[in-house]
């Protein structure tokens, strides 16, 4: 249920969006919490927020820039201080071509390298690294002959090997409606220069991956695909030469279960996602290869956008659907903090008369900084939210 104070706060900023870009005139005025509009050149789909070593925030967003006769898809990258002010000019990639780039993931490595990965159109994979001035240092493309399309599910930095591990899917075949074959892909990049070390492909899985492919402490590759439920898969080698199905998620009364996020930890592999029950969509936490399944979220329809591992658990961001009179609906911000075992610390939903959602969040100095979006005018607009450790934007 929406907090009245929070409702007023968000409504105030959205109704004054055209006139200002700060939290001035909002109620309550507090340095402990704010919502700021981060204006851009087009319609935004925020992707990631990360803390940098200089205590600034890195924000990555996919942007559609509308021209008179065309639309350009670019990756927007910017640095913000903890007050929400831009500390450098934002960059839009690619900078000098008309290619359409879309980001799927972004990380900051242990050496403070910024690495972003995604697709060019949907016909090839691209990875590029940035320095502290948001200038491109290295770029790596991946595309095989006869490949029709690619999807990058994500990547992570493996500190033990200094490699970036990426995974996703590839479609090979005839664009004109002939036979097509889907491949699961697992690859490794050198984090120093993004040189391509290995790419392994397999068509043996029944479905394409729904999550990253995670290499565990025993060098086994683990991932999930979604059908009517979420099915665990494992390969004993990165080459994906032998793939085993090791069970699927179950919950009494659920008509479907969809995994959105797989996170590898030293304690095991955890999953987050959505499940349908009693004509509603709820969220869940689960530990892979166990019967542990923890639902969360109030009644209604919820969507999970991202999960961030933090020191004491996880930050979950997404949206919740609010049903209005006359069968109309709108979406509100959703944020939940879970303990290391999936237990609830808090779950908050709040919003205004517009459609809003949260896309990612990070903890800095015991405060939560999140990126969200809201329809302002005709564009989906990037927002930065600062909340207390319990996800509150008002006292």
C-alpha positions as CSV (number, residue, x, y, z in Angstrom):
1,X,0.0,0.0,0.0
2,X,1.3,3.5,-0.9
3,X,2.4,5.8,1.8
4,X,0.5,9.1,1.7
5,X,3.6,11.2,2.4
6,X,5.5,9.3,-0.3
7,X,2.6,9.7,-2.7
8,X,2.7,13.5,-2.2
9,X,6.4,13.6,-2.5
10,X,6.6,11.8,-5.8
11,X,3.5,13.6,-7.2
12,X,5.1,16.9,-6.4
13,X,8.3,16.2,-8.3
14,X,6.4,14.8,-11.3
15,X,4.1,17.8,-11.6
16,X,7.0,20.2,-11.3
17,X,9.2,18.2,-13.6
18,X,9.2,20.6,-16.5
19,X,10.1,23.6,-14.4
20,X,13.0,22.3,-12.3
21,X,15.5,19.5,-11.9
22,X,16.0,19.5,-8.1
23,X,14.0,18.5,-5.1
24,X,13.1,22.2,-4.3
25,X,9.6,22.8,-3.0
26,X,9.1,19.1,-2.2
27,X,7.6,18.0,1.1
28,X,9.4,17.1,3.2
29,X,12.7,18.9,2.3
30,X,15.5,16.7,3.7
31,X,19.0,15.9,2.8
32,X,18.4,12.3,3.9
33,X,16.1,11.6,1.0
34,X,15.3,13.0,-2.4
35,X,14.0,12.2,-5.9
36,X,15.7,14.0,-8.8
37,X,15.0,14.1,-12.5
38,X,18.1,13.5,-14.5
39,X,17.3,15.1,-17.9
40,X,18.6,13.5,-21.1
41,X,18.2,13.6,-24.8
42,X,15.4,11.1,-25.3
43,X,13.3,8.4,-23.7
44,X,15.2,6.3,-21.1
45,X,15.3,2.7,-19.9
46,X,17.7,2.9,-16.9
47,X,19.9,-0.2,-16.5
48,X,22.5,0.0,-13.7
49,X,23.8,2.1,-10.8
50,X,27.2,1.4,-9.2
51,X,29.4,3.0,-6.6
52,X,32.8,4.2,-7.8
53,X,36.0,4.4,-5.8
54,X,35.8,8.2,-5.7
55,X,32.4,7.9,-3.9
56,X,30.6,9.1,-7.1
57,X,27.8,7.1,-8.7
58,X,28.0,5.5,-12.2
59,X,24.6,5.4,-14.0
60,X,24.0,3.5,-17.3
61,X,20.8,3.8,-19.2
62,X,19.5,2.9,-22.7
63,X,18.2,5.9,-24.6
64,X,16.0,6.3,-27.6
65,X,16.8,9.6,-29.3
66,X,14.0,10.6,-31.7
67,X,14.9,12.4,-35.0
68,X,12.6,13.7,-37.7
69,X,12.8,10.5,-39.8
70,X,14.5,8.0,-37.5
71,X,15.3,6.9,-34.0
72,X,18.8,6.3,-32.7
73,X,19.4,3.8,-29.8
74,X,22.3,4.8,-27.7
75,X,23.8,3.9,-24.3
76,X,23.9,6.9,-21.9
77,X,26.6,6.9,-19.3
78,X,27.0,9.5,-16.6
79,X,28.6,10.2,-13.2
80,X,26.7,11.7,-10.3
81,X,27.8,12.8,-6.9
82,X,25.9,11.7,-3.8
83,X,23.7,14.8,-4.0
84,X,22.6,13.8,-7.5
85,X,24.6,16.4,-9.4
86,X,26.4,15.5,-12.6
87,X,30.2,15.6,-12.1
88,X,31.1,15.2,-15.8
89,X,29.3,15.6,-19.1
90,X,27.2,12.6,-19.9
91,X,28.3,10.4,-22.8
92,X,26.1,8.7,-25.4
93,X,27.6,5.6,-27.1
94,X,28.3,5.1,-30.0
95,X,29.6,8.7,-30.3
96,X,30.4,8.9,-34.0
97,X,28.3,6.3,-35.8
98,X,24.6,5.7,-36.6
99,X,24.7,2.2,-35.2
100,X,22.1,1.3,-32.6
101,X,23.7,0.1,-29.3
102,X,21.9,-1.3,-26.4
103,X,23.4,-2.2,-23.0
104,X,22.6,-5.3,-21.1
105,X,24.9,-5.1,-18.2
106,X,27.7,-2.9,-16.6
107,X,30.3,-3.6,-13.9
108,X,33.1,-1.9,-12.1
109,X,36.0,-4.2,-11.7
110,X,38.4,-4.4,-8.8
111,X,40.8,-2.2,-10.7
112,X,38.0,0.4,-11.1
113,X,37.6,-0.3,-14.8
114,X,34.1,0.5,-16.1
115,X,33.0,-2.3,-18.5
116,X,29.7,-2.2,-20.4
117,X,28.3,-5.0,-22.6
118,X,25.4,-5.3,-24.9
119,X,24.4,-5.6,-28.5
120,X,24.8,-3.7,-31.8
121,X,21.2,-3.8,-33.0
122,X,20.7,-7.4,-32.1
123,X,23.2,-8.8,-34.6
124,X,26.4,-8.8,-32.6
125,X,27.7,-8.5,-29.0
126,X,29.8,-5.5,-28.0
127,X,31.9,-4.8,-24.9
128,X,33.7,-1.6,-24.1
129,X,35.7,-0.2,-21.2
130,X,35.8,3.4,-20.0
131,X,38.3,5.4,-18.0
132,X,37.3,7.8,-15.2
133,X,36.5,10.5,-17.7
134,X,34.1,8.2,-19.5
135,X,36.3,7.8,-22.5
136,X,36.4,4.5,-24.3
137,X,39.7,2.6,-23.7
138,X,39.0,-0.8,-25.3
139,X,36.3,-2.3,-27.4
140,X,35.5,-5.9,-28.3
141,X,32.9,-7.2,-30.8
142,X,31.7,-10.8,-31.2
143,X,29.8,-12.1,-34.1
144,X,29.9,-15.4,-36.0
145,X,29.1,-15.8,-39.7
146,X,25.5,-16.9,-40.3
147,X,24.5,-15.6,-36.8
148,X,21.1,-13.8,-37.1
149,X,20.8,-12.4,-33.6
150,X,22.4,-12.3,-30.1
151,X,21.2,-11.6,-26.6
152,X,23.5,-10.9,-23.7
153,X,22.1,-12.1,-20.4
154,X,24.9,-10.4,-18.4
155,X,28.4,-10.8,-17.1
156,X,30.5,-10.6,-14.0
157,X,34.1,-10.1,-12.9
158,X,35.9,-13.2,-11.6
159,X,38.6,-11.9,-9.2
160,X,40.3,-15.2,-8.9
161,X,41.2,-15.2,-12.7
162,X,40.9,-11.5,-13.5
163,X,38.5,-12.5,-16.3
164,X,35.1,-11.1,-17.2
165,X,32.6,-14.0,-17.7
166,X,29.8,-13.3,-20.1
167,X,26.9,-15.4,-21.3
168,X,23.8,-15.3,-23.5
169,X,22.3,-16.8,-26.6
170,X,22.9,-16.8,-30.4
171,X,20.5,-17.7,-33.2
172,X,22.0,-19.2,-36.3
173,X,20.2,-19.9,-39.5
174,X,18.2,-18.5,-42.4
175,X,16.6,-15.0,-41.9
176,X,14.0,-15.8,-44.6
177,X,12.1,-18.3,-42.5
178,X,14.2,-21.3,-42.9
179,X,15.6,-23.6,-40.2
180,X,17.1,-21.7,-37.2
181,X,19.1,-23.1,-34.3
182,X,19.6,-21.5,-30.9
183,X,22.9,-21.7,-29.0
184,X,23.7,-21.1,-25.4
185,X,27.0,-19.2,-25.2
186,X,29.6,-18.8,-22.4
187,X,32.7,-16.6,-22.9
188,X,35.7,-15.1,-21.2
189,X,37.3,-11.7,-21.7
190,X,40.6,-10.4,-20.3
191,X,39.6,-7.6,-18.0
192,X,42.8,-5.6,-18.7
193,X,42.2,-5.1,-22.5
194,X,38.9,-6.9,-23.2
195,X,40.7,-9.4,-25.5
196,X,38.5,-12.4,-26.2
197,X,39.9,-15.5,-24.5
198,X,37.3,-18.1,-25.1
199,X,33.8,-18.5,-26.4
200,X,32.0,-21.9,-26.0
201,X,28.6,-22.6,-27.7
202,X,26.1,-25.4,-27.3
203,X,22.8,-26.3,-28.8
204,X,22.1,-29.1,-26.3
205,X,19.9,-27.2,-23.8
206,X,16.2,-27.5,-24.5
207,X,15.7,-23.7,-24.1
208,X,17.8,-20.6,-24.3
209,X,19.2,-19.3,-21.0
210,X,17.1,-17.0,-18.8
211,X,20.0,-16.0,-16.6
212,X,23.8,-15.7,-16.6
213,X,25.9,-18.8,-16.7
214,X,27.7,-18.9,-13.4
215,X,31.0,-20.7,-12.8
216,X,31.0,-22.1,-9.3
217,X,33.9,-22.9,-6.9
218,X,34.1,-26.4,-8.5
219,X,34.4,-25.0,-12.0
220,X,30.9,-26.2,-12.9
221,X,28.7,-23.9,-15.1
222,X,25.2,-23.3,-13.6
223,X,22.2,-21.5,-15.1
224,X,18.4,-21.6,-15.5
225,X,16.0,-21.6,-18.4
226,X,12.3,-20.8,-18.1
227,X,9.4,-22.7,-19.6
228,X,6.3,-23.4,-17.4
229,X,8.7,-23.3,-14.5
230,X,12.4,-22.6,-14.0
231,X,14.7,-25.5,-14.7
232,X,18.3,-25.8,-13.4
233,X,21.1,-26.7,-15.8
234,X,24.7,-27.6,-15.1
235,X,27.7,-28.4,-17.2
236,X,30.8,-29.8,-15.6
237,X,33.1,-27.9,-18.0
238,X,33.0,-24.4,-19.6
239,X,33.0,-26.1,-23.0
240,X,29.3,-27.0,-22.3
241,X,29.9,-30.4,-23.9
242,X,27.6,-32.2,-21.5
243,X,24.5,-30.4,-20.1
244,X,22.4,-31.9,-17.3
245,X,19.0,-30.9,-16.1
246,X,18.9,-31.0,-12.3
247,X,15.4,-30.3,-11.4
248,X,13.0,-27.3,-11.4
249,X,11.4,-24.8,-9.0
250,X,8.1,-25.7,-7.4
251,X,5.7,-23.9,-5.2
252,X,2.3,-25.1,-4.1
253,X,-0.5,-23.3,-6.1
254,X,1.9,-21.6,-8.5
255,X,0.8,-21.8,-12.1
256,X,4.1,-20.6,-13.5
257,X,7.6,-19.7,-12.1
258,X,10.0,-17.4,-13.9
259,X,13.6,-16.8,-12.8
260,X,14.9,-13.3,-13.5
261,X,18.2,-13.2,-11.6
262,X,20.8,-15.8,-10.7
263,X,23.6,-14.7,-8.2
264,X,26.5,-16.9,-7.3
265,X,27.9,-16.6,-3.8
266,X,30.4,-18.5,-1.7
267,X,27.4,-20.0,0.2
268,X,25.7,-21.2,-2.9
269,X,23.6,-20.0,-5.8
270,X,20.5,-17.9,-5.2
271,X,17.6,-17.1,-7.5
272,X,15.1,-14.3,-7.7
273,X,12.1,-14.0,-9.9
274,X,8.3,-14.0,-10.2
275,X,5.5,-16.6,-9.9
276,X,1.9,-16.5,-10.7
277,X,-0.6,-17.6,-8.1
278,X,-4.3,-16.9,-7.6
279,X,-4.3,-14.6,-10.6
280,X,-1.5,-12.4,-9.1
281,X,2.2,-12.1,-9.8
282,X,4.4,-12.4,-6.7
283,X,8.2,-12.3,-6.2
284,X,10.4,-15.0,-4.8
285,X,13.8,-15.8,-3.4
286,X,15.1,-19.4,-3.7
287,X,18.4,-21.2,-3.1
288,X,19.3,-23.4,-6.1
289,X,19.3,-27.2,-5.7
290,X,17.2,-27.0,-2.5
291,X,13.5,-26.8,-1.7
292,X,13.9,-23.4,-0.2
293,X,11.4,-20.9,-1.8
294,X,10.5,-17.6,-0.1
295,X,7.6,-15.5,-1.6
296,X,7.4,-11.8,-1.0
297,X,5.5,-8.7,-2.0
298,X,2.0,-7.6,-1.0
299,X,-1.1,-8.6,-3.0
300,X,-1.1,-7.4,-6.6
301,X,1.1,-7.8,-9.6
302,X,4.8,-7.3,-9.2
303,X,7.7,-7.2,-11.7
304,X,11.4,-7.8,-10.8
305,X,13.9,-5.6,-12.7
306,X,17.1,-6.2,-10.8
307,X,18.8,-7.6,-7.7
308,X,22.0,-6.2,-6.2
309,X,24.1,-8.2,-3.8
310,X,25.1,-6.1,-0.8
311,X,27.1,-6.9,2.3
312,X,24.2,-8.0,4.4
313,X,21.9,-9.4,1.7
314,X,20.2,-8.2,-1.4
315,X,18.4,-5.1,-2.8
316,X,15.5,-5.9,-5.1
317,X,14.0,-3.3,-7.5
318,X,11.0,-3.4,-9.8
319,X,7.5,-2.2,-10.0
320,X,4.1,-3.1,-8.6
321,X,0.8,-2.7,-10.5
322,X,-1.9,-0.7,-8.8
323,X,-5.5,-1.5,-9.9
324,X,-7.7,1.6,-10.2
325,X,-11.4,1.9,-10.6
326,X,-12.7,0.9,-14.0
327,X,-10.1,-1.9,-14.5
328,X,-7.4,0.7,-15.2
329,X,-4.0,0.1,-13.7
330,X,-0.7,2.0,-13.1
331,X,2.7,0.9,-11.9
332,X,4.5,2.2,-8.8
333,X,8.1,2.0,-7.5
334,X,9.0,-1.2,-5.7
335,X,12.1,-1.8,-3.5
336,X,12.7,-4.7,-1.1
337,X,15.7,-5.5,1.0
338,X,16.3,-9.2,1.8
339,X,18.6,-10.8,4.2
340,X,21.3,-13.3,3.2
341,X,18.8,-16.2,3.5
342,X,16.0,-14.3,1.7
343,X,14.2,-13.0,4.8
344,X,12.5,-9.7,4.7
345,X,14.1,-6.5,6.1
346,X,11.5,-4.3,4.3
347,X,9.4,-4.0,1.2
348,X,8.2,-0.6,0.1
349,X,6.0,0.5,-2.8
350,X,5.1,4.1,-3.6
351,X,4.2,6.3,-6.5
352,X,2.1,9.0,-8.1
353,X,-0.5,9.2,-10.8
354,X,2.1,8.3,-13.4
355,X,3.6,4.9,-14.3
356,X,6.9,4.5,-12.4
357,X,9.4,1.8,-11.6
358,X,12.8,1.2,-10.1
359,X,15.5,-0.5,-12.1
360,X,18.6,-0.9,-9.8
361,X,19.9,0.3,-6.4
362,X,23.1,0.4,-4.4
363,X,24.0,1.0,-0.8
364,X,26.4,3.9,0.0
365,X,27.1,5.1,3.6
366,X,24.0,3.2,4.8
367,X,21.8,5.0,2.4
368,X,20.1,3.5,-0.7
369,X,20.6,5.2,-4.1
370,X,18.3,3.9,-6.8
371,X,17.6,4.7,-10.4
372,X,14.0,4.8,-11.6
373,X,11.9,6.0,-14.4
374,X,8.6,7.8,-14.9
375,X,6.6,9.0,-17.9
376,X,7.0,12.8,-18.0
377,X,5.5,14.4,-21.1
378,X,6.0,11.8,-23.9
379,X,9.3,10.4,-22.7
380,X,10.3,7.8,-20.1
381,X,12.6,9.9,-17.8
382,X,15.5,8.9,-15.7
383,X,15.2,9.5,-11.9
384,X,17.7,9.3,-9.1
385,X,16.2,8.4,-5.7
386,X,18.0,8.6,-2.3
387,X,16.3,6.7,0.5
388,X,17.2,5.7,4.1
389,X,18.3,2.2,4.9
390,X,14.6,1.1,5.1
391,X,13.7,2.4,1.6
392,X,11.8,5.5,2.8
393,X,11.8,8.7,0.9
394,X,10.0,10.6,3.6
395,X,10.1,10.6,7.4
